[in-house]
Amino acid sequence: MQLSDKIKHTIRDVHDYPKPGIIFKDITPVLSDPVLMHEIAGQLKQDFQGQKLDAIAAVEARGFIFGSILAHELGCRFIPIRKAGKLPYKVRRKEYDLEYGTACIEVHEDAIQSGWRVLVQDDLLATGGTAGAAAALIESFGATVAGFSFIINLSFLPGYSLLKERFGVDPHFLTEY
């Protein structure tokens, strides 16, 4: 079975979460499968090892899981991008729209250096709002958004095309719906 199919087979759909009409793609069953997680880590490493990345910037909370694994596998820095009010030091922030509301993310003001090549990692690409906000934060430091990596792409939503158009890179994903 292909990795994409293994991931799809393991993900749990939760209907009407976080609000009616939304089908939430729950990755926690994936996280509880050590063999599948090892395979995902290996595939992500293979897909990005030749890109000369300075850092992986991952979005709270599920992006942290895959972002920290990928940063470890590639031997580069891990940068947490958190929800507003969660970081203890001086921050840069970016507000953005979600498919079901608005949000704000922050990063420490000393987390990224000008000229760095940074990959944005999150678990799921939907409208592109969260990843786009993370990328805008990265660019605000004078760094380059080297790419986007997701476990899941919801291809019926505009996130892929919006990120590609705005940042000039094809978002990478392991499976799609």
Sine and cosine of phi, psi and omega as CSV:
sin_phi,cos_phi,sin_psi,cos_psi,sin_omega,cos_omega
0.00,0.00,0.69,-0.73,0.03,-1.00
-0.91,0.40,0.46,-0.89,0.02,-1.00
-0.84,0.55,-0.68,0.73,0.02,-1.00
-0.82,0.57,-0.71,0.71,-0.01,-1.00
-0.93,0.36,-0.61,0.79,0.04,-1.00
-0.88,0.48,-0.68,0.73,0.01,-1.00
-0.90,0.44,-0.75,0.66,0.01,-1.00
-0.86,0.52,-0.65,0.76,-0.02,-1.00
-0.91,0.41,-0.47,0.88,-0.09,-1.00
-1.00,-0.05,-0.51,0.86,-0.01,-1.00
-0.90,0.43,0.63,-0.78,0.00,-1.00
-0.97,-0.26,0.74,-0.67,0.12,-0.99
-1.00,0.06,0.77,-0.63,0.08,-1.00
-0.89,-0.45,0.92,-0.39,-0.06,-1.00
-0.98,0.20,0.59,-0.81,0.07,-1.00
0.88,0.47,0.58,0.81,0.08,-1.00
-0.76,-0.65,0.75,-0.66,0.09,1.00
-1.00,0.07,0.02,1.00,0.08,-1.00
-0.49,-0.87,0.30,-0.96,-0.03,-1.00
-0.81,0.58,0.68,-0.73,0.04,-1.00
1.00,-0.10,-0.26,0.96,0.01,-1.00
-1.00,-0.02,0.69,-0.72,0.16,-0.99
-0.95,-0.30,0.96,-0.28,-0.06,-1.00
-0.98,0.17,0.77,-0.64,0.06,-1.00
-1.00,-0.01,0.97,-0.23,-0.08,-1.00
-1.00,0.03,0.90,-0.44,-0.03,-1.00
-1.00,-0.01,-0.03,1.00,-0.07,-1.00
-0.86,0.51,-0.55,0.84,0.10,-0.99
-0.90,0.44,-0.53,0.85,0.08,-1.00
-0.89,0.45,-0.70,0.71,-0.04,-1.00
-0.90,0.44,-0.45,0.89,-0.04,-1.00
-1.00,0.06,0.03,1.00,0.00,-1.00
-0.95,-0.32,0.99,-0.11,-0.09,-1.00
-0.89,0.46,-0.54,0.84,0.02,-1.00
-0.92,0.38,-0.71,0.70,0.02,-1.00
-0.91,0.42,-0.67,0.74,0.03,-1.00
-0.88,0.47,-0.64,0.77,0.05,-1.00
-0.89,0.45,-0.66,0.75,0.02,-1.00
-0.91,0.41,-0.66,0.75,0.05,-1.00
-0.88,0.47,-0.72,0.69,0.01,-1.00
-0.86,0.51,-0.69,0.72,0.01,-1.00
-0.89,0.45,-0.66,0.76,0.01,-1.00
-0.92,0.39,-0.69,0.72,0.03,-1.00
-0.88,0.47,-0.69,0.73,0.04,-1.00
-0.86,0.51,-0.74,0.67,0.01,-1.00
-0.86,0.51,-0.66,0.75,-0.07,-1.00
-0.94,0.35,-0.44,0.90,-0.12,-0.99
-0.86,-0.50,-0.04,1.00,-0.13,-0.99
-0.91,0.42,-0.40,0.92,-0.01,-1.00
-1.00,-0.04,0.14,0.99,-0.15,-0.99
-1.00,-0.07,0.00,1.00,0.03,-1.00
0.80,0.60,0.86,0.52,-0.01,-1.00
-1.00,0.04,0.62,-0.79,0.09,-1.00
-1.00,0.02,-0.48,0.88,-0.07,-1.00
-0.34,-0.94,0.40,-0.92,0.18,-0.98
-0.93,-0.36,0.86,-0.51,0.08,-1.00
-0.98,-0.21,0.87,-0.49,-0.07,-1.00
-0.87,-0.49,0.57,-0.82,-0.10,-1.00
-1.00,-0.08,0.70,-0.71,0.03,-1.00
-0.87,0.50,0.63,-0.78,-0.03,1.00
-0.95,-0.32,-0.64,0.77,-0.09,-1.00
-0.93,0.38,-0.46,0.89,0.07,-1.00
-0.89,0.46,-0.50,0.87,0.03,-1.00
-0.85,0.53,-0.63,0.77,-0.08,-1.00
-0.88,0.48,-0.81,0.58,-0.04,-1.00
-0.97,0.25,-0.56,0.83,0.02,-1.00
-0.90,0.43,-0.67,0.74,0.00,-1.00
-0.93,0.36,-0.60,0.80,0.07,-1.00
-0.89,0.46,-0.73,0.69,-0.03,-1.00
-0.91,0.42,-0.67,0.74,0.04,-1.00
-0.87,0.50,-0.68,0.73,0.05,-1.00
-0.88,0.48,-0.74,0.67,-0.03,-1.00
-0.88,0.47,-0.58,0.82,-0.04,-1.00
-1.00,-0.05,-0.13,0.99,0.00,-1.00
0.92,0.38,0.62,0.79,0.02,-1.00
-0.81,-0.58,0.06,-1.00,-0.05,-1.00
-0.94,0.35,0.47,-0.88,0.13,-0.99
-0.91,-0.41,0.79,-0.62,0.00,-1.00
-0.88,-0.47,0.91,-0.42,0.05,-1.00
-0.99,0.16,0.77,-0.63,0.14,-0.99
-0.95,-0.31,0.88,-0.47,-0.20,-0.98
-0.91,-0.42,0.28,-0.96,0.14,-0.99
-0.90,0.44,0.46,-0.89,-0.05,-1.00
-0.81,0.58,0.67,-0.74,0.10,-1.00
1.00,0.08,0.09,1.00,-0.06,-1.00
-0.98,-0.19,-0.27,0.96,-0.03,-1.00
-0.99,-0.11,0.65,-0.76,-0.13,-0.99
-0.99,0.10,-0.22,0.98,-0.10,-1.00
-0.93,-0.35,-0.03,-1.00,0.03,-1.00
-0.87,0.49,0.64,-0.77,-0.12,-0.99
-0.76,-0.65,0.33,-0.94,0.30,-0.95
-0.95,-0.31,0.58,-0.82,-0.07,-1.00
-0.74,-0.67,0.38,-0.92,0.03,-1.00
-0.58,-0.81,0.82,-0.57,0.10,-1.00
-1.00,-0.03,0.51,-0.86,-0.05,-1.00
-0.38,-0.93,0.22,-0.97,0.02,-1.00
-1.00,-0.10,0.63,-0.78,0.14,-0.99
-0.97,-0.23,0.13,-0.99,0.07,-1.00
-0.94,0.35,-0.25,0.97,-0.01,-1.00
-0.67,-0.74,0.56,0.83,0.03,-1.00
0.47,-0.88,-0.39,-0.92,0.05,-1.00
-0.79,-0.62,0.32,-0.95,-0.01,-1.00
-0.43,-0.90,0.09,-1.00,0.03,-1.00
-0.62,-0.79,0.70,-0.72,0.07,-1.00
-0.86,-0.52,0.36,-0.93,-0.04,-1.00
-0.65,-0.76,0.39,-0.92,0.10,-1.00
-0.63,-0.78,0.55,-0.83,0.05,-1.00
-0.86,0.51,0.62,-0.78,-0.07,-1.00
-0.92,0.40,-0.28,0.96,0.03,-1.00
-0.95,-0.30,0.29,0.96,-0.10,-1.00
-0.99,0.17,-0.44,0.90,-0.13,-0.99
-0.75,-0.66,0.62,-0.79,0.03,-1.00
-0.93,-0.36,0.51,-0.86,0.06,-1.00
-0.83,0.55,0.67,-0.74,0.03,-1.00
1.00,-0.03,-0.24,0.97,0.02,-1.00
-0.92,0.39,0.47,-0.89,0.16,-0.99
-0.97,-0.24,0.88,-0.47,-0.13,-0.99
-0.83,-0.55,0.75,-0.66,0.08,-1.00
-0.99,-0.13,0.74,-0.67,0.06,-1.00
-1.00,-0.03,0.82,-0.57,0.01,-1.00
-0.88,-0.47,0.75,-0.66,0.15,-0.99
-0.56,-0.83,0.14,-0.99,-0.05,-1.00
-0.99,0.16,-0.57,0.82,-0.16,-0.99
-0.60,-0.80,0.69,-0.72,0.08,-1.00
-0.96,-0.27,0.87,-0.48,0.02,-1.00
-0.89,-0.46,-1.00,-0.05,-0.02,-1.00
-1.00,0.06,-0.24,0.97,-0.03,-1.00
1.00,0.02,0.00,1.00,-0.06,-1.00
-0.89,0.45,-0.75,0.66,-0.04,-1.00
-0.92,0.38,-0.76,0.65,0.00,-1.00
-0.90,0.44,-0.62,0.78,0.04,-1.00
-0.90,0.43,-0.63,0.77,0.05,-1.00
-0.91,0.40,-0.66,0.75,0.05,-1.00
-0.89,0.46,-0.69,0.73,0.02,-1.00
-0.90,0.44,-0.64,0.77,0.05,-1.00
-0.89,0.46,-0.63,0.77,0.08,-1.00
-0.88,0.48,-0.71,0.70,0.01,-1.00
-0.86,0.51,-0.73,0.68,0.01,-1.00
-0.90,0.45,-0.48,0.87,-0.01,-1.00
-0.90,0.43,-0.30,0.96,0.05,-1.00
-1.00,-0.01,-0.09,1.00,-0.10,-0.99
1.00,0.09,0.24,0.97,0.05,-1.00
-1.00,-0.03,0.24,-0.97,0.00,-1.00
-0.97,-0.24,0.71,-0.70,0.14,-0.99
-0.99,0.16,0.96,-0.26,-0.07,-1.00
-0.98,0.20,-0.32,0.95,0.00,-1.00
0.22,-0.97,0.01,-1.00,0.04,-1.00
-0.76,-0.65,0.65,-0.76,0.03,-1.00
-0.74,-0.67,0.73,-0.68,0.00,-1.00
-0.69,-0.73,0.43,-0.90,0.15,-0.99
-0.99,0.17,-0.67,0.74,-0.08,-1.00
-0.83,-0.55,0.68,-0.73,0.19,-0.98
-0.90,-0.44,0.83,-0.56,0.13,-0.99
-1.00,0.02,1.00,-0.04,-0.17,-0.99
-0.93,0.36,-0.24,0.97,0.03,-1.00
-0.99,0.12,-0.07,1.00,0.08,-1.00
-0.94,-0.34,0.33,-0.94,-0.19,-0.98
-0.99,0.10,0.14,0.99,-0.11,-0.99
-0.83,0.55,-0.72,0.69,-0.04,-1.00
-0.84,0.54,-0.80,0.60,-0.05,-1.00
-0.92,0.39,-0.58,0.81,0.02,-1.00
-0.91,0.41,-0.69,0.73,0.02,-1.00
-0.92,0.38,-0.67,0.75,0.02,-1.00
-0.88,0.47,-0.71,0.71,-0.01,-1.00
-0.91,0.41,-0.71,0.70,-0.08,-1.00
-0.96,0.27,-0.61,0.80,-0.13,-0.99
-0.91,-0.41,-0.09,1.00,0.12,-0.99
0.96,0.29,0.35,0.94,0.06,-1.00
-0.74,-0.67,0.54,-0.84,0.06,-1.00
-0.98,0.19,0.88,-0.48,0.08,-1.00
-0.88,0.47,0.64,-0.77,0.00,-1.00
-0.99,-0.14,0.63,-0.78,0.06,-1.00
-0.51,-0.86,0.36,-0.93,-0.01,-1.00
-0.99,-0.11,-0.43,0.90,0.08,-1.00
-0.48,-0.88,0.32,-0.95,0.01,-1.00
-0.59,-0.81,0.40,-0.92,0.06,-1.00
-0.86,-0.51,0.00,0.00,0.00,0.00
